[in-house]
Amino acid sequence: MDYQALAKKYDTPLYVYDFDQIAQNYNAIKSAFKARKSLIAYAVKANSNLSVLRLLANLGAGADCVSIGEVKRALLAGIPNYKIIFSGVGKRDDEIEEAIQKDILFLNIESEAESERIEEIAAKLGKRARISVRVNPDIDPKTHPYISTGLSANKFGVDIDTAKRIYLRAKNSPHLEPVGIHFHIGSQLTDLEPIKEASAKVAELAKALQKIDIDIKFFDVGGGLGIRYKDEETIEPYDYAQAILSTLSGTDMTIVCEPGRFIVGNAGVFLTRVLYEKRNKDKRFIIVDGAMNDLLRPSLYNAYHEIEIAGKSGDESKADVVGPVCESGDFFAKERLLPPTEPGDIVVVKSAGAYGFVMSSNYNTRPRPAEVAVERGEDRLIRERESFEYIIEKEVRFLV
Ligand SMILES: *Cc1c(COP(=O)(O)O)cnc(C)c1O
């Protein structure tokens, strides 16, 4: 891909997504589960651009959403309601009501209190809400603590005994229909064993529920499949699917899988331009026009992203790549071996397709970057760069 040409055409900072790669990643997961009925419900939060969702809708994907806004995005992009799941530890009443009205596939419940609230709202609407319970299997996924969710110390899901109580109550309620069971132990998983353990634990519960006539149709294994940012050993989709399927013999539940990062992470780059280089004593800084407000992962998780200077190589020395925001946490890389740069050079920050643009903000009154898709060799704008006027629109009319 000609990053210099794209930067010239659309300006920087810029997100560029390879739509062919996204399609390939989706197909890899879908075919890994081909031994069984499956729904790949893309985790919208990883990259919620409508054109990304439209691409996945056309491939047959469903959507895993964590707000009613994401549900509406998925619908707008053409993902049918019967392929949409609403997850998340805290849902507002109006969100629950709208999700039930839109007749989505199911809501993932994360507490007893939430189950009662959903029951009340469904009763008020005269409906029966399809639900699934997120079980916290209390297994260490061995990933970054901020993205680890499957331990009882985390706020996510309920323990197995609580899950049983919720299912029994739902079974006897005219307003709840338990159809699924769910777990999601964390993100950027690179170790297969915890996934297999979690799947086995939750499968055992699903089988026990089926024995008492609770008709669990969907076995929702969450997302979390890791990608290679640097030199991580990642899990192959086939091995991932086999590990899960091996825990499900004797059942005919439909697999629901909610990958986010795996689908889009390595299909996106963030392009930013060198403003100048600067030295403080022995320390070399490359100052660029992108910042933590555009791509937060390095600041938030100390995440590693490969960096390349487009068209440059050789004579490398260590440098910090930093943005203009007034925070020392505003960096893309630290002590990275990079060739000498000149103003105008394009810095390619790789693996920026997931949790990139979606976490961006207007901090420092910086307009959010544009987003571009490249599909079969053609590039096109899929989100316009924000303007100053757009940023202040919601406040300027209150100026007195
Ligand atoms: C975040 C999340 C996902 C997606 O996680 P990835 O690591 O991006 O695959 C899937 N399911 C749930 C419930 C989530 O919270």
The ligand as an SDF file (V2000), in Angstrom:
LIG
                    3D

 15 15  0  0  0  0  0  0  0  0999 V2000
  -14.4850   -6.4690   24.0770 C   0  0  0  0  0  0  0  0  0  0  0  0
  -15.3620   -7.6410   23.9350 C   0  0  0  0  0  0  0  0  0  0  0  0
  -15.2410   -8.4910   22.8370 C   0  0  0  0  0  0  0  0  0  0  0  0
  -14.1730   -8.3300   21.7800 C   0  0  0  0  0  0  0  0  0  0  0  0
  -12.9000   -8.4900   22.3020 O   0  0  0  0  0  0  0  0  0  0  0  0
  -11.6580   -8.5850   21.2780 P   0  0  0  0  0  0  0  0  0  0  0  0
  -10.4910   -8.7620   22.1720 O   0  0  0  0  0  0  0  0  0  0  0  0
  -11.6060   -7.3180   20.5260 O   0  0  0  0  0  0  0  0  0  0  0  0
  -11.8940   -9.7550   20.4100 O   0  0  0  0  0  0  0  0  0  0  0  0
  -16.1310   -9.5350   22.7240 C   0  0  0  0  0  0  0  0  0  0  0  0
  -17.0960   -9.7460   23.6470 N   0  0  0  0  0  0  0  0  0  0  0  0
  -17.2410   -8.9420   24.7180 C   0  0  0  0  0  0  0  0  0  0  0  0
  -18.3310   -9.2250   25.6800 C   0  0  0  0  0  0  0  0  0  0  0  0
  -16.3910   -7.8720   24.9070 C   0  0  0  0  0  0  0  0  0  0  0  0
  -16.5210   -7.0980   25.9770 O   0  0  0  0  0  0  0  0  0  0  0  0
  1  2  1  0
  2  3  1  0
  2 14  2  0
  3  4  1  0
  3 10  2  0
  4  5  1  0
  5  6  1  0
  6  7  2  0
  6  8  1  0
  6  9  1  0
 10 11  1  0
 11 12  2  0
 12 13  1  0
 12 14  1  0
 14 15  1  0
M  END
$$$$
